[in-house]
Amino acid sequence: MLNDTGEKINEREERLKKLAELKNKGLNPYPAKVNRDYEIAKVISDFEKLLKSAKDVAIVGRLRSIRSHGNLIFANLEDGSANIQIALSKKELGDESYKDFVKLIDHGDFIQVKGNVFNTHKGEQSVMVKSWTLLSKALRPIPDAWFGLKDEEERYRKRYLDLILNPETRDIFYKRAKFWEVTRQFMKKHGFIEVETPTLEITTGGAEANPFKTHHDDYDQDIFLRISVGELWQKRLMAAGYEKTFEIGRVYRNEGSSPEHLQEFTNLEFYLAYADYEVSMKLAQELYREIAIQVFGKTKFITKGFEYDLAAEWPRLDYREEVKKQTGIDVLKDSEADMKKKLAKLKVVYEGDNRERLVDTLWKYCRRNIAGPVFLVDHPKLVSPLAKAKPDNPELTERFQIIIAGSEIGNGFSELNDPVDQRQRFELQQELIDRGDKEAMMPDWEFVEMLEYGMPPTTGFGFGERLFAFLMDKTVRETTLFPFLKPKMDNKD
């Protein structure tokens, strides 16, 4: 910003001077009380009725632009519902009020105005201001919509400005809210009750991931942030006699970031007693289609260049056969040496060299070529420590994953309720942990004890906010209001 002589002005300093002058004049720049009788969207919808009645309206919002024309000022006022043009004239306001507005009010300030609606000579719906009140003085100017906040990380760090400047960004989070609302209503409509389970755990059951560790001062004990939405807790509820439960909550995994992964995110998990994975497969498909219609108004999407239709048939894909088809490796029979050799040939970088990690890495390599939607089935028992084995082939499990656009967008199975089998699988996971595998599942021996009291046949399913990001064709960072960022070294200014 330049003054009349072309010298650069520190706009924040100028606004601080205006703040001091407001206080000197006895005007409160940050009052608590607000008098509003109309949202701006309501003024627009009732405009003709208000025009005929000549009734005054009291509206509030942020000034998005100010344009001076001699003794008349036009500005745009925006609240959470819409924006409208306001007009301020010296004749209507009086000299002092008009002069204070010109001298002390800036683009970005929050104000309250009272006046009557009118149409300009160009036919634009407007409000002629009879009085105004400052609600909050902005000390920093909002960046220009075209030239400000072009850096991606700066947009995330100052998300509040991103939301002001980009209506399409605001729309993402209205859709996201509806996404979870539709999900919640779907579960309730099907008779599930919503529950809350612990986010602080002694053991992080229910998934294979590296957890965040913290310390419980009162118990003087290290504990972990959960890595699943209460999987082992919801199964306890199945044993307790509840038959349909679900939870939508935050999950934490101390792993790398990518366009599809964050360390903190929202997941849904549901559990249904006296049913197997075929039932949850059907429910999941129905839920995804309802989300598509209710939130997006369509079933056809494009994500990462993949085109797919959620209303089309969802074929089943055999885990073992697909890996063999794409890589030539039989995950049940081939040696670990063969798998390492193949991964090296494919130039796939991976962590861990135990068989479970090698099999999982091979599958993830194959997964990226599948448009979907498909149900991936017949997972090896080795990579499914909580899923029930198939009766006709105990090396495989009654598990399914939903694959869309080369990624896993949902995971479910017939829950393992054999305590002897579960204990053996946990013992294997403990061996992996002892050998340094950070993603192996922590054994929960109290959960095994619960199984010994008996848990009915149960199916479970879960998906995360990645589904929403995929349907928006955005990264999960873009669809998270405030993604975690490294702090700035100097954050004074």
Buried (B, 14 or more C-beta within 10 A) or exposed (E): EEEEEEEEEEEEEBBEEBBEBBEEEEBEBEEEEEEBEBBBBBBBBBBEEBBEEEEBBBBBBBBBBBEEEEEBBBBBBBBEBBBBBBBBBBEBBEEEBBEBBBEBBBBBBBBBBBBBBBEEEEEEBBBBBBBBBBBEBBBEBBBEEEEBBEEEEBBBBBBEBBBBBBEEBBEBBEBBEBBBEBBBEBBEEBEBEEBEBEBEBBBBBBBBBBBBEEEEEEEEEEBBBBBBBBBBBBBBBBBEEBBBBBBBBEBBBBBEEEBBBBBBBBBBBBBBBEBBBEBBBEBBBEBBBBBBBBBBEEBEBEBBEBEBBBEEEBEEBBBBEBBBEBBEBEBBEBEEEBBBEBBEEEEEEBEBBBBBBBBBBBBBBBBEEBBBBBBBBBBBBBBBBBBBBBEEEEBBBBBBBBBBBBBBBBBBBBBBBEBEBBBEBBEBBBEBBEEEBBBBBBBBEEBBEBBEEEBEBBBBBBBBBBBBBBBBBBBBBBBBEEBEEEEEEEEEE
